C-alpha cells in the first residue's frame, strides 16, 4: 500500500488531485483508494500482515506511457546529430545498422533504454525495431510493460531477408507472447515510403484477424506528403485509408503535416495519433498541431521516439516540450495546459495504445503501475500546483520509486532488476565498436 502526502493525479480528462491518500494493492492491481489514515486502519484489521509503506513529500501518479520509440537505438544516442530526417537515416543510421545490428545489439540497447525510462517514470513503452524478439525478452525479464511492433519493410535487413520473412517471424513472435501479461505484439509497417500497397493490405487483414494493433510512421515530413502525391496521387493518410489500414487498431506516429481531409479520415476511422515533439523538432520534420487532433476527438499519446533522434527517453521532457510548443505555435498561453499534457503522458497514451482499460490512471481495478516523485528537491519546491510542477520542472529526475504490476522495480532511484555496472560496461563496448566504423 502506498500513501502520498502531496497528491495523486489520476489521469483522465479531468485530472484529480487527492492529498494524504493511499492505495491498497492486491495481486498487482489497485484494490482500494482512500485517505491514508482511514485506509491503514481498515487494511490492518482485514489484513494484519500486510506491508504498509509511507512516502513523505511525494506525488504518486500512474506510470507514464511512452507511445513510440526504437529502444535499442539508445546505443546510437549522439551518434549522428544535427541532420535532417532523410540524410540522418540514409547516410548515418542505416549504414551503422547494416554493419552492427544483431540480437545482442538490440538486447543491450533495449536494456539501456528500459533502465533510462524506468528511472524517469515510464512503466509502459511501445517499440518498433528489428530483432523484436530480443526487445520483448528484455521487457518481460525486467518486469517492464511493453507493446512490441515487429517491423514490416520492403528491403532486407540483418533480421529478415524479404517481406515474407518479416511477416513470418513477426507472427511467430505474436504467438509466443499471446498470453503474456506484460508484453503484447503487433504490426509495425515502417512508413508509407518503405512499405508497398500489398504489404499494407496484408497488415490490415491480419491485424483484424488476430486482433492486434498497427503502428506506422505517418506524414512525418512535408517531403513524404509531396512524394506520395506525386507517386500515388493522394496523401499518405488518404492512401492508407483506401488500403484499409486506418482504424481503431492503428496508431499514426508523428503527423507533422495534415489538412482538413486528413483529420476527417483519422477521426472517422478512430485512428490514434502519437505526438513526438522532441524528434520532430530536432530533425526539423515539422510540428504536429495536436490541439487540432484533440479537438477532432482523436486519442492522442506522447512518444519520445528513439534516443538517436531525441536524445532523451524522459517522457516528462516530451510532455513539457509538447505543452510549450503548443503555446508557441498557437500564440495562446492556455493551449495544452499542464493537466492536458499530463493526460497525454498517462491515460491519453494508454488509450492511444488500446490499453486504457488496464493502465493510465490510478483507478480501482487497474494494474498497479505507479511512480512516486520526490518533491523535496529544490527544483520542485515550493509545490503550489502538483500537476504544473510535474510538467514544467524536471520531474523525470525526481522519480524515486516505480512499481509495475504491483512489483517494485525502482526503489530510492535504484534499479532492482538491472545490473547497472554490467549495463554500462556493455554500452561502452558498443560505443567503441561504433566509433571504429
N, C-alpha and C positions, 0 to 999 in steps of 0.2 A: 504494500500500500504506500502511496506517495502523497505527501502533503505539500502544499505550497503556500507561501505567505505573501506573495505578490499578486498572482493571478494566473488563470489558465485560459488563454484564447482558445476557443473550441472549434474554430473553423466555421464554415458556412457563410451564407450571405450576410448575416448579422452576427459578427463575431462577438461572443460574450466574454466578460472577464469576471472570474469568480475568485474572491480573495479568501485566504485562510481555509481552503478546501483540500480535500483528499480524495483518493481513488482506491477502491478495493479491486485488486487484480486476482482473478481466479482462472486457471487453465489458459493463460495467455490472453485473456480478454478482460475488458473493463466491466466489472460486475456491479459496481455501485459508485456514486459520487455524492458527496455531502460535505457540510462544514467539518473541518478536520476533527475537532474535539468530539463532535457527535458521532462521527464515523468510527473513531477509535473505540469509543465506549461500546457501540453496537457490535463492532467486529470482535473485540476482545471477549465479549460474552458468548458469541456464536462460535468463534474460532480462537480459543485461548492460546494456541501455539503459533499463531500467525506472526510473521515478521512485520514489524512496523518501522518505517523509515520516515524521518522528518528532515526537510530541507529549508533552512532559513534563507531568506533573501533570494529565492529562486522563482523564476517563471517556468511553469510546466506547460507544455503545449504539445500538440501532435507532432510526430516526426515529419520532417519535410519530405516532399515528393519531387525528386529530380526527374522530369519527364523526358529528357533526351540527352544522350551523351554517347561517347565512344570511350569507355572506361580505360581500356588498355592503352589508349593514346596518351595517357598520363606520362608514359615513358618518352613522349615526344614534346613534352612541355618545354617551351623556349627553343625548340629545335629549328623552327623557321618562322620568325615573327616579322610583322610589318610588310606583308604581301597581300594582294587581293586574292579572292577566293580561288579562281582557276589557276593562276601561276603558283599559288601556295600548294594546291593539290598536285598539279601536273609536274611541276619542277622540283618539288621538295618531298611532300608527304608520300605520294605514290611510289617514287623511286626507293625511298627508305623502307617502305612496307614490302616492296618486291624483294628487297635484299634480306630483311630481318624478320619479317612476320612469321610467327610459328606459334605452336601451342604454348611453349614456355614463355614467349614474349607476352602473349595475351594473359596467361596466368599471373605473371609477375606484375604486369601493368594494371590489371584489374585489382589485384590485391592492394597496390599502391593507391588506386582510386578509391577503393572501399575504405581504406584507412583514413584518407583525407575527408571523404564525405561523412563518415561517422563522427569524426571529431568536429565537424561543422554542422551536425544536427540532421543530416539526411538519413532516413531509415528505409526509403524505397528509391530505387533508381531504374530507369529504362535505358537499355543499351542496344546499340546496333553496331556490330563489328564482326570481323572474321574470327574463326575458331570459337563460335559462341558456346560450344560445349565446355570450354575452359572457363569462360565468364560465368556460366551457370554453376559450374562446380565450385568456383571460388565463392560466389554469393551464398550458396546453400551451406557450405562448410563453415563460413564465417558468421552465419546467422543473419544475413542481410536479405531484405526483401527485394526482389528484382523482377523486372519484365525484360526478357531477353528476346530480341528481334533478330532472327537469323537473316543474313544478307541474301538478297537476290540481285544479281547484276549480270550484264551480258558479256563480260570479259573474264578470263581466267585469273585466279589469284593463287596464293600459296595454300588456300584452304580447299578450293574446288576448281576443277579444270574446265567445266562448262556449266551452262544454266541448269541442265538436268541434274547435275551433281549438287548444285546449291539446293534445289528443291528436295532431293533425296536425303541429303544429310540433315537439312533443316527439319523435315518431317520426322525423321528418326529422333531428333532431339526433342521435338514436341511430345512424342510418345514416351520418351524417357522421363519427362517431368510432368506428365499428365496429372499425377496425384500429389505433386509437391505442394506443401503449404506455404512455401516462401517464394518459389520461382515459377513463373508462367511464361510460356514460349509462344511467340507469334512471328508473323512475316515482317521482314524489313527490306522491301524493294527500295533500292538506294535512292533513286531520283528519276524524274521523267527523262532526263538526258542520258541515263545509263541503263534504262530498262525498256524493253520492247512492248508493243501493244499486246502481243501474245502472252508474254510473261505476266503483265499486269492483269489480263483477263483470267489467267490461271490462278493468280494470287487471290483475286476476288472470289472465285468459285470455291477454292479450297478453304479460305478463311471462313466462309459461310458454312461449309460442310463440316469442318472440325470445330467450329465455334470459337475462333480465336481472333486476335486483333491484327491490324496492319499499321505499321508506322513508316512514313515516307517523307523525305526532304521534298518540300514543295514550294515553288515560286520564291526561292531563296535570293534571287538577284534579278535585276532588270534584264540582263543578258539572257537568262534562262527563259524568261517570258517571250522576249523578242525572237529567240531561236525557235521556240515552239510555234509561234505564229507563222514564222517563215516555213517551217517543215511540216506542220500539221494543220495550219490554218486557224488554230484556236489556242487559247491559253492552256497551260498545263492543267489547271483546275477543270476547265471545260473538257479537255481530253480524258482526264481520269473519270469525270462524270460519265462520259459516253462509254467508257470501258467498264463501268460498274464498280469502280474502286472506292468512290466516296460512299460514306455511310457511317452508322453509329459505331462500327468496329474500327474505324480509320482515324489515325492521328496524323495531322498535317503539320510538319515541323517547319518553322521559320516564317513563311508567309510575309515576306517583307514587301511584296508587291501584290495588290489586288484591287479590283474595281467593283462596282455595284453588282454586276452579274456574278462575279466570283463569290462574293459574300452570300448572295442569294443561294447559290448552289451548295455552299458549305452549310448554310443554315438549314436549307430544305432537307439535306441528306443527314443532318445531325452529326456531321464530321467534327471531331475535336481539333483544337488548334494548340500548338506548343510554341511558346514565345521564348526565344534565346537572345536576350538583349545584348549580352556581352560579346558573343562571337559575331553577331550581326554587325555590331559597331566596329569591332577590331578588324574584321575582314572588309569593312566598308560595303557590306552587301545591301544595306538598306535598313529602314526602320519599319517594324510591324506595328501598325496603328491598332493596338489591341483593344482600345476603348470602343472602336467600331465593331470589332468581333464580339466583344462582350455585349454591346448594345443589340447585336443581332441574335443574341441568345445562345451563342456557342459555348461549349465547355472549353475553358482556356486554362492551361497549366504552364509552368515555367520549366525551362531546361538550361543547364549550364553549357551544353554542347561539350566537346572533348577539351581536355586541358591543353591540347596543341593549338587551340584557337580561342582560348578564353583569357587567362591561363589558369583560372582557379575553379575548383569544383564546389565552392562555397555558395549554396543556393540563397543564403541570406544576402550575399553580394548581388546576385542576379535580381532578387526581389527589390532591393534598394535601387538598382540601376533601372529596372522596369518602371518604378514609380517616378524617378527623376526624368527619364526620357519621355514618359507620357506627358508630364507637365510642360517640358520644354517644347515638344513638338505640337502641343495643342495651345500653347501660350495660356494655359489655365492651371494655376497652382492647386486647384482642387481635384484635378484629374488623377485617377488611380491613387486614391488616398491609402494610408498605411493599412487600414483594415482590409481593403480590397486587395492590396498587394500580398498581405499575409495569407489571404484566402487562396490566391493563385498558387502559393507555395505549399499549401496544405490540402484542404478539401477540393479546391479547384483542380489541382493536379491529380488528385485521386480520381475525381470524376472524369477527367480527360483520359485517364488510362483505363477506365472501366472498373476501377477498384473502390469507388466511392462508398459502397455499402460495407466495406471491410476496414478501411483506413481513412485518414484525412481529418478526423476530428476526435476529440476526447468525448466519446459518447458511449453510453451503456450498450454492451453487446458487440462493440467494435474491438479489433485487435489492439492490444496494449503496446502500440508503437509510440513511445513517449520520449521527449527530450526535456532536460532541465537546464535552464540558462541561469548562470550565477550573476546576479545583478550587483554584487558588492564591489565589482571592479570600477575604478574611477571613470572609465569610458562609458559606463552605463548608468552613472549616477548624475543627478538625482532622478528617480523614476516618477515623473509626473503622469505619464501615459504609457503603460506597459507595451501596448501594441506599436505605438510610434517608436519606442525605444528598440523594439525588435527589428524594425525595418530601417531606421535611419542611423543606427550606430553600427558597431562591429560585433553584433550578437553572435555571429558564427565563431568568433574567437573565445566566446564565453560559455560554450556548451560544456557542461560539467559531467552530466550523466546521460546515458542513452539506453533505452530498453526497446527490444523488438520482440513481438510475440510474448511480452511479459518477461523476457530474459534480458538481464543486464549485459550489454556488450561494451559499454564505456563507463567506467567509474572514476570520478575525480580526474577526468581527462586521460585516463589510462586505458588503452585498447586491451581488452581482456582476451580476445581470440587471435591476436596477431602478434608475432614476434617482431617488434619494431627494429631491432638491431639487424636481424636477418633480412627484413624487407629493405632497409636502407642499403645494405651491402649488395643485394641483388640489383637494386636500382643503379648503384654506382657502376656495376659491371656492365649493364646495358648502356649507360651513358658512354662509357669508354668504347664500346663496340660501335655505337652510332657516330662518335667523333671520328673514328678511323675511316668511316665511309668518305 
